[in-house]
Amino acid sequence: MIAKISSGQGFAGLVDYANDIKNKNANIIASEGVDLTSNKSIVASFNLQAKSRPSLKNFVGHISLSFAPEDTPKLSDTLMADIAKEYLRRMGIVNTQYVMFRHHDKPHPHVHIAYNRVDNDGNAITGDQGFRKSARITQALTREYGLAFSKGKKKVNRDRLKGKAAVKYRIYDAVTEVLKTSRSMEALKAALAARDIGMNITLNAEGKPKGVVFTCDNISFGGYQIDRSMTYTKLCQSLGIMPGGVGNARDLSASEGWTEQPDFSFGRQSSDTPSETPEISEGMTFTETTADGGASSGGGIGEAMAELVMQPHVVQIGGGGGGCNDRDWNDEDKEKNKKNPYKRRR
């Protein structure tokens, strides 16, 4: 079980996306305090209550909960709604309006929860964006309900991947393979070059190695974007060398603008990010905490947090489920989402 959390300033785009019956085969499995007659009535219900707290800028709450494909047979609408309600309760999202939309457009079961961050008494809901808290809750619920802990990138069907997702997994597979025989950064770089994959070390202001960038088919990913095991520090550990002790690392050209410090501000996602919770339009400034881990990485958290973001089975990443994150379950379909599904239909 994986959670992604975001907040923003407009319900219309979110509801239009979440309740897209034609493209998402969506159905409403639970709601509270909302007129479900139409998308417009849902939005009107949310907006009316949000006006009671005009000082709250980001009054829109959105959480997507994803489950492993093998959970499908047991996840009836009723059970999924029960799990989602318990997740909300433990997150402190109570006494407020919500609607739960289940989508049936992908192999893994998932539900989108739109909720009002202004509660029924006009108070702002706080503490609902904590990814560490979400991590503990989703892990606990995964165990309590006997849900599957997915197995990670090895289970992804490579044949179905397209675009950036296909490139990312090509790099992942290549690095995993050549690491078995490489004994230095130079050897690793040469082995990858033979597979038409570039590898560059990024340097900090003092000229010391701080990160790694992989490039294939003119698409680049920071190491942390590929996998937590492919950050600069982890690669050094795998090669049996000390970070910084890479010989001619200074001669490896740094890719301008790349760093292993991820940017998780919604709408400025990293290059492998086509996801099921895409960039928001209509002036909505969303901040996403990928509660499969998600995370806004604070400036001093550094590479350790970057690794956590890519590995939801670590408690801090709100994903609760085992070693697979939402990227692993969704990469097969991400490249279909070229348009912004949150853009309001006119």
C-alpha positions in Angstrom: 0.0 0.0 0.0 1.4 3.4 -1.1 0.1 6.9 -0.4 0.8 10.1 -2.2 -0.3 13.3 -0.5 -0.8 16.8 -2.0 -2.6 20.0 -1.3 -3.7 22.9 -3.5 -6.1 25.7 -4.2 -8.8 24.5 -6.6 -11.2 21.5 -6.5 -12.5 21.6 -10.1 -9.5 20.1 -11.8 -9.0 17.5 -9.2 -12.6 16.3 -9.2 -12.8 16.3 -13.0 -9.7 14.0 -13.1 -10.7 11.8 -10.1 -14.3 11.3 -11.3 -13.4 10.6 -15.0 -15.7 7.8 -15.7 -14.9 7.5 -19.4 -11.1 7.4 -19.2 -10.5 6.2 -15.7 -13.5 3.9 -15.3 -14.0 5.7 -12.0 -16.7 5.0 -9.4 -17.4 6.6 -6.1 -16.9 4.2 -3.2 -17.5 6.5 -0.2 -18.2 10.1 0.6 -19.1 12.5 3.4 -20.9 15.8 3.4 -20.8 16.3 -0.4 -23.6 16.5 -3.0 -22.7 13.8 -5.5 -25.2 14.8 -8.2 -22.4 15.9 -10.6 -18.8 17.1 -10.7 -20.0 20.6 -10.4 -22.1 19.9 -7.3 -19.2 18.1 -5.7 -16.9 21.1 -6.3 -19.6 23.5 -5.1 -20.0 21.6 -1.9 -16.3 21.7 -1.2 -15.9 25.4 -2.1 -18.8 26.4 0.1 -17.2 24.9 3.2 -13.7 26.1 2.2 -15.0 29.7 2.3 -15.5 29.4 6.1 -11.7 29.6 6.4 -10.5 32.1 3.8 -7.1 32.5 5.4 -6.2 28.9 4.4 -4.5 29.1 1.1 -4.2 25.4 0.2 -7.6 24.2 1.2 -7.7 21.3 -1.3 -6.6 17.9 0.0 -5.7 15.0 -2.3 -4.5 11.6 -1.4 -4.0 8.6 -3.7 -3.7 5.2 -2.2 -2.3 2.4 -4.4 -2.2 -1.3 -3.7 -0.2 -4.2 -5.2 -1.8 -5.9 -8.2 -2.0 -9.2 -6.3 -4.4 -7.5 -3.8 -7.0 -7.1 -6.5 -9.1 -10.2 -5.8 -9.6 -9.2 -2.1 -10.1 -5.5 -2.6 -13.8 -5.0 -3.0 -15.1 -1.4 -3.0 -16.2 -1.8 0.5 -12.9 -3.1 1.8 -11.0 -0.4 -0.1 -13.2 2.3 1.4 -12.8 0.9 4.9 -9.0 0.9 4.5 -9.1 4.5 3.1 -11.3 5.7 5.9 -9.0 4.2 8.5 -6.0 5.8 6.8 -7.8 9.2 7.0 -8.7 8.7 10.7 -5.1 7.8 11.7 -3.8 10.8 9.6 -6.1 13.1 11.6 -8.3 13.9 8.6 -11.6 13.8 10.4 -14.8 15.9 10.7 -14.5 17.1 7.2 -15.9 16.5 3.7 -14.4 13.8 1.4 -15.1 11.8 -1.7 -13.3 8.5 -2.6 -13.0 7.7 -6.3 -11.8 4.3 -7.3 -10.0 4.0 -10.7 -10.0 0.8 -12.8 -7.7 1.9 -15.6 -4.5 0.1 -14.4 -3.4 -3.3 -13.2 -3.0 -2.2 -9.6 -6.1 -1.1 -7.5 -6.0 2.5 -6.4 -8.3 5.2 -5.0 -8.1 9.0 -5.1 -9.4 10.8 -2.1 -10.4 14.5 -2.4 -11.0 16.1 0.9 -11.5 19.6 2.4 -8.7 20.9 4.5 -11.2 23.2 6.1 -13.2 21.0 8.5 -16.9 21.1 9.3 -16.3 23.6 12.0 -14.3 26.0 9.9 -11.0 24.9 11.3 -7.9 24.2 9.2 -6.8 20.6 9.2 -3.1 20.3 10.1 -0.7 17.4 10.3 -2.3 15.8 7.2 0.8 16.3 5.0 3.3 14.4 7.1 5.1 11.7 5.0 6.8 10.0 8.0 3.4 9.7 9.7 1.9 8.4 6.6 4.7 5.9 6.2 4.0 4.4 9.6 0.2 4.3 9.0 0.4 2.7 5.5 2.9 0.1 6.7 0.7 -0.7 9.6 -2.5 -1.0 7.5 -0.7 -3.1 4.9 0.1 -5.6 7.7 -3.2 -5.4 9.5 -5.3 -6.0 6.4 -3.0 -8.7 5.1 -2.1 -6.8 2.0 0.9 -7.6 -0.3 4.3 -6.0 0.1 5.3 -5.7 -3.6 8.7 -7.0 -4.8 10.1 -4.0 -6.4 11.6 -3.2 -9.8 12.2 -6.9 -10.7 8.5 -7.4 -11.2 8.0 -4.6 -13.7 7.1 -5.8 -17.1 9.8 -4.1 -19.2 8.1 -4.9 -22.5 5.2 -2.6 -21.7 7.4 0.4 -20.8 7.7 3.4 -23.1 9.5 6.7 -23.2 11.3 7.9 -20.1 10.1 4.9 -18.0 11.7 2.5 -20.5 14.9 4.5 -20.5 15.0 4.5 -16.7 14.7 0.8 -16.4 17.2 0.2 -19.2 19.7 2.2 -17.1 18.7 0.4 -13.9 19.2 -3.0 -15.5 22.5 -2.0 -17.1 24.0 -0.5 -13.9 22.9 -3.5 -11.9 24.6 -5.9 -14.3 27.9 -4.1 -14.8 28.3 -3.4 -11.1 28.9 -7.1 -10.7 32.2 -6.9 -12.5 33.3 -3.3 -12.1 35.9 -2.3 -9.5 36.2 1.4 -10.0 34.1 4.4 -11.1 36.2 4.5 -14.3 35.5 0.8 -15.0 31.8 1.3 -14.3 31.7 4.3 -16.7 33.5 2.4 -19.5 31.2 -0.6 -19.1 28.1 1.6 -19.3 29.5 3.5 -22.3 29.8 0.2 -24.1 26.0 -0.1 -23.7 25.5 3.5 -24.9 24.8 4.8 -21.4 26.7 7.8 -20.2 27.7 8.3 -16.6 28.9 11.6 -15.2 30.0 12.6 -11.7 28.6 16.0 -10.4 30.8 18.1 -8.3 30.1 20.5 -5.4 31.4 24.1 -5.0 34.7 22.7 -3.7 35.1 20.5 -6.7 34.4 17.3 -4.8 32.2 14.5 -6.1 28.6 14.8 -4.8 26.4 12.9 -7.2 26.0 10.9 -10.4 24.0 11.4 -13.6 23.1 8.7 -16.1 22.2 9.5 -19.7 20.7 7.3 -22.4 18.9 8.3 -25.6 19.4 11.9 -24.7 17.4 11.5 -21.4 19.2 12.0 -18.1 18.4 10.8 -14.6 20.1 11.5 -11.3 21.2 8.3 -9.6 18.6 8.7 -6.9 15.9 8.8 -9.6 16.9 5.4 -10.9 17.1 3.6 -7.5 18.3 4.3 -4.0 21.2 1.8 -4.7 22.4 4.1 -7.5 23.2 7.3 -5.7 26.9 8.3 -5.7 27.5 7.1 -2.2 25.8 3.8 -2.7 27.8 3.2 -5.9 31.0 3.8 -4.0 30.0 1.3 -1.4 29.1 -1.3 -4.1 32.5 -0.7 -5.7 34.3 -0.9 -2.4 35.8 2.6 -2.6 35.5 5.6 -0.4 33.3 8.5 -1.6 35.6 11.0 -3.2 38.3 8.4 -3.8 37.4 7.9 -7.5 40.7 8.8 -9.2 40.0 11.0 -12.1 36.5 11.9 -11.0 37.3 15.6 -11.6 37.8 14.8 -15.3 34.3 13.4 -15.6 32.2 16.3 -16.9 29.4 17.3 -14.5 26.0 17.7 -16.0 24.9 21.3 -15.5 21.9 21.6 -13.2 21.9 18.0 -12.1 22.2 17.1 -8.4 21.3 14.2 -6.2 19.2 16.6 -4.1 15.7 16.0 -5.5 13.1 18.7 -6.0 9.7 17.6 -4.8 7.7 20.8 -5.2 4.6 19.9 -7.2 4.8 21.0 -10.7 8.6 20.9 -10.8 9.0 17.1 -10.7 12.1 15.3 -11.8 12.5 14.0 -15.3 11.1 10.5 -14.6 7.9 11.9 -13.1 5.0 11.2 -15.4 2.8 10.0 -12.6 -0.8 9.4 -11.7 -0.8 12.6 -9.7 0.4 15.0 -12.3 1.2 18.6 -12.4 -1.8 20.8 -11.4 -3.1 23.6 -13.6 -5.6 26.4 -13.0 -3.2 28.3 -10.8 -3.2 25.5 -8.2 0.1 25.5 -6.4 0.4 22.0 -5.1 3.0 20.7 -2.8 3.3 16.9 -3.0 4.5 14.6 -0.4 4.8 11.2 -2.0 3.6 9.3 0.8 4.8 6.1 -0.6 7.1 7.9 0.5 6.8 11.2 -0.5 8.8 13.9 0.6 9.6 17.5 0.4 13.2 17.2 0.8 14.5 19.9 3.1 17.7 21.6 2.1 19.8 19.9 4.8 18.4 16.4 4.4 20.5 15.6 1.4 21.2 12.3 -0.3 19.9 10.2 2.5 16.4 11.6 2.0 16.8 11.2 -1.8 17.4 7.5 -1.2 14.3 7.3 1.0 12.1 8.8 -1.6 13.0 6.1 -4.1 12.5 3.2 -1.6 9.0 3.2 -0.1 9.6 0.1 2.0 11.7 2.3 4.3 9.5 3.6 7.0 10.0 7.2 6.3 8.5 6.9 2.9 4.8 6.9 3.5 4.3 4.0 1.3 3.7 1.4 3.8 4.0 -1.4 1.4 7.1 -3.3 0.8 9.9 -2.8 -1.6 7.9 -1.4 -4.5 6.9 2.2 -4.9 4.2 3.8 -7.0 6.7 4.3 -9.7 7.2 0.5 -9.9 3.5 -0.2 -10.2 2.7 2.7 -12.5 5.7 3.0 -14.9 4.1 0.7 -17.4 1.4 3.3 -18.0 2.9 6.6 -17.2 3.9 7.5 -20.7 0.2 7.5 -21.6 -0.4 10.5 -19.5 1.1 13.1 -21.8 -1.6 15.7 -21.2 -2.4 17.3 -17.9 -5.4 15.4 -16.5 -6.0 18.1 -13.9 -6.6 20.8 -16.5 -10.2 21.7 -16.3 -12.4 20.7 -19.2 -14.1 23.7 -20.9 
